[in-house]
Amino acid sequence: MIKVAVVGATGYTGEELVEVLNKNPEVEITSLSAIVDRERPFGEMFPRFGKKISLPCEKLDVDKVASACDIVFLALPHTVSMKFAPVFLSKGKKVVDLSADYRLPQDVYEKWYGLEHSDAAGIKEAVYGLPELNRSRLRDARLVANPGCYPTSVILALMPLARDIAEKGPDVVVDSKSGATGAGRKAAIPLAFGEVDSNMKCYKANAHQHMPEMEHILSVSSGKDFRLNFTPHLVPMRRGILSTIYVKHASLPREEEIYSMYLEKYDSEPFVRVRPPGEIPELKDVAGTNFCDIGFTVASGMLVVVSVIDNLLKGASGQAAQNMNIMCGFDERQGLL
Ligand SMILES: NC(=O)c1ccc[n+]([C@@H]2O[C@H](COP(=O)([O-])OP(=O)(O)OC[C@H]3O[C@@H](n4cnc5c(N)ncnc54)[C@H](OP(=O)(O)O)[C@@H]3O)[C@@H](O)[C@H]2O)c1
């Protein structure tokens, strides 16, 4: 049994972490914290848990959290995580950080997030928490940089083909749609019901901070310089991401060859499912699960790949719990199926 703490437990990913960790028979949740004005039982703050979670959600006290656990999940905004991760590491705790603070090389982070990073050693040490890429390194990791939600959907969809695509140098255009929980629980006018309901909008076209994360990880995994164009959209739903990826090139492999490349990479993966050519997955196929489903089709020199995930599970808390299972030597699927 390992003892875990969730810092940022009142946010969307924190709440979801409590859900998946509570289902894991090898895990005891021993500490829940956030900014909180009034400490009270978590099951009272979030009545859907009721008496299942009687632990209070407390105002964050680093020493108290560290003394209560073996592993800390930081479900905090970027810039906040980098203040706490080194402190927990210095107290001998393992850390899974859900923010963007440890996902990128320092110079790329500082350029895209517009501030100086205060923990260069942490950036060097962190392992990018995509099990399908880094499973063996995750087993010994002390600090895991859990991937972003859009990057998870796009990197998984392109990783088996990335070397081939980068060598041919085609245009890669990524069009992703996300539900409103992707932006977190805090109040913001663009995320108010009246703005999101019955509406769709494109934002940060080719300027979203997840684009360099996709390019960096696809470059690392393929050993080639990988570039793409990325445009996200906000659509009127609570959760889920659907990414449609267009790869244009005159000499693309045949569909059967592409299918073999996907199966070779993912056939034994517990949470990635690839459809036969021409079968395109939908969001409802993965809603409420830790799966990423991928489908594709090729026509007129264009490869179209569609990938779907639940942003709060495979795109955040489910993947974080999967990483913890790997770090602890548990069955990777535990608490997630
Ligand atoms: N939402 C997604 O789909 C998603 C997917 C992948 C990754 N992520 C990343 O995961 C992280 C959390 O996202 P989220 O959507 O859960 O955000 P959120 O709903 O806004 O929750 C943020 C949490 O952090 C707490 N917090 C903020 N500043 C704090 C501080 N100084 N000390 C202690 N607690 C503090 C908040 O506490 P209070 O409630 O008390 O203010 C809240 O519990 C972010 O970095 C985000 O980019 C999110």
The ligand as an SDF file (V2000), in Angstrom:
LIG
                    3D

 48 52  0  0  0  0  0  0  0  0999 V2000
   -8.0710   20.5390  -16.9640 N   0  0  0  0  0  0  0  0  0  0  0  0
   -7.4590   19.7130  -17.7970 C   0  0  0  0  0  0  0  0  0  0  0  0
   -8.0760   19.0820  -18.6670 O   0  0  0  0  0  0  0  0  0  0  0  0
   -5.9720   19.5210  -17.6990 C   0  0  0  0  0  0  0  0  0  0  0  0
   -5.3750   18.5330  -18.4960 C   0  0  0  0  0  0  0  0  0  0  0  0
   -3.9950   18.3380  -18.4050 C   0  0  0  0  0  0  0  0  0  0  0  0
   -3.2390   19.1190  -17.5430 C   0  0  0  0  0  0  0  0  0  0  0  0
   -3.8450   20.0900  -16.8070 N   0  0  0  0  0  0  0  0  0  0  0  0
   -2.9940   20.8880  -15.9180 C   0  0  0  0  0  0  0  0  0  0  0  0
   -3.2050   20.4160  -14.5930 O   0  0  0  0  0  0  0  0  0  0  0  0
   -3.0810   21.5110  -13.6680 C   0  0  0  0  0  0  0  0  0  0  0  0
   -4.3820   21.6160  -12.8600 C   0  0  0  0  0  0  0  0  0  0  0  0
   -5.4390   21.8640  -13.7860 O   0  0  0  0  0  0  0  0  0  0  0  0
   -6.9610   21.9820  -13.3300 P   0  0  0  0  0  0  0  0  0  0  0  0
   -7.7430   22.0080  -14.5910 O   0  0  0  0  0  0  0  0  0  0  0  0
   -7.2680   20.9770  -12.2980 O   0  0  0  0  0  0  0  0  0  0  0  0
   -6.9480   23.4440  -12.6600 O   0  0  0  0  0  0  0  0  0  0  0  0
   -7.9980   24.1000  -11.6630 P   0  0  0  0  0  0  0  0  0  0  0  0
   -9.3200   23.4250  -11.8260 O   0  0  0  0  0  0  0  0  0  0  0  0
   -7.9040   25.5640  -11.8720 O   0  0  0  0  0  0  0  0  0  0  0  0
   -7.4220   23.7280  -10.1990 O   0  0  0  0  0  0  0  0  0  0  0  0
   -6.2230   24.2720   -9.6950 C   0  0  0  0  0  0  0  0  0  0  0  0
   -6.0210   23.7670   -8.2710 C   0  0  0  0  0  0  0  0  0  0  0  0
   -4.7930   24.3240   -7.7830 O   0  0  0  0  0  0  0  0  0  0  0  0
   -5.0510   24.9170   -6.5070 C   0  0  0  0  0  0  0  0  0  0  0  0
   -4.0830   26.0000   -6.2960 N   0  0  0  0  0  0  0  0  0  0  0  0
   -3.8100   27.0440   -7.1150 C   0  0  0  0  0  0  0  0  0  0  0  0
   -2.8040   27.7970   -6.5980 N   0  0  0  0  0  0  0  0  0  0  0  0
   -2.4430   27.1910   -5.4270 C   0  0  0  0  0  0  0  0  0  0  0  0
   -1.4720   27.4740   -4.4300 C   0  0  0  0  0  0  0  0  0  0  0  0
   -0.6690   28.5340   -4.5220 N   0  0  0  0  0  0  0  0  0  0  0  0
   -1.3920   26.6460   -3.3610 N   0  0  0  0  0  0  0  0  0  0  0  0
   -2.2060   25.5670   -3.2440 C   0  0  0  0  0  0  0  0  0  0  0  0
   -3.1400   25.2360   -4.1610 N   0  0  0  0  0  0  0  0  0  0  0  0
   -3.2510   26.0480   -5.2360 C   0  0  0  0  0  0  0  0  0  0  0  0
   -6.4980   25.3980   -6.5780 C   0  0  0  0  0  0  0  0  0  0  0  0
   -6.9600   25.5450   -5.2740 O   0  0  0  0  0  0  0  0  0  0  0  0
   -8.2910   26.4000   -4.9240 P   0  0  0  0  0  0  0  0  0  0  0  0
   -9.4670   25.6830   -5.5130 O   0  0  0  0  0  0  0  0  0  0  0  0
   -8.3270   26.3690   -3.4080 O   0  0  0  0  0  0  0  0  0  0  0  0
   -8.0620   27.7600   -5.5280 O   0  0  0  0  0  0  0  0  0  0  0  0
   -7.1080   24.1930   -7.3010 C   0  0  0  0  0  0  0  0  0  0  0  0
   -7.2960   23.1330   -6.3770 O   0  0  0  0  0  0  0  0  0  0  0  0
   -2.8170   22.7750  -14.5130 C   0  0  0  0  0  0  0  0  0  0  0  0
   -1.4470   23.0360  -14.5430 O   0  0  0  0  0  0  0  0  0  0  0  0
   -3.3200   22.3680  -15.9010 C   0  0  0  0  0  0  0  0  0  0  0  0
   -2.6860   23.0560  -16.9530 O   0  0  0  0  0  0  0  0  0  0  0  0
   -5.1940   20.2990  -16.8460 C   0  0  0  0  0  0  0  0  0  0  0  0
  1  2  1  0
  2  3  2  0
  2  4  1  0
  4  5  1  0
  4 48  2  0
  5  6  2  0
  6  7  1  0
  7  8  2  0
  8  9  1  0
  8 48  1  0
  9 10  1  0
  9 46  1  0
 10 11  1  0
 11 12  1  0
 11 44  1  0
 12 13  1  0
 13 14  1  0
 14 15  2  0
 14 16  1  0
 14 17  1  0
 17 18  1  0
 18 19  2  0
 18 20  1  0
 18 21  1  0
 21 22  1  0
 22 23  1  0
 23 24  1  0
 23 42  1  0
 24 25  1  0
 25 26  1  0
 25 36  1  0
 26 27  1  0
 26 35  1  0
 27 28  2  0
 28 29  1  0
 29 30  1  0
 29 35  2  0
 30 31  1  0
 30 32  2  0
 32 33  1  0
 33 34  2  0
 34 35  1  0
 36 37  1  0
 36 42  1  0
 37 38  1  0
 38 39  2  0
 38 40  1  0
 38 41  1  0
 42 43  1  0
 44 45  1  0
 44 46  1  0
 46 47  1  0
M  CHG  2   8   1  16  -1
M  END
$$$$
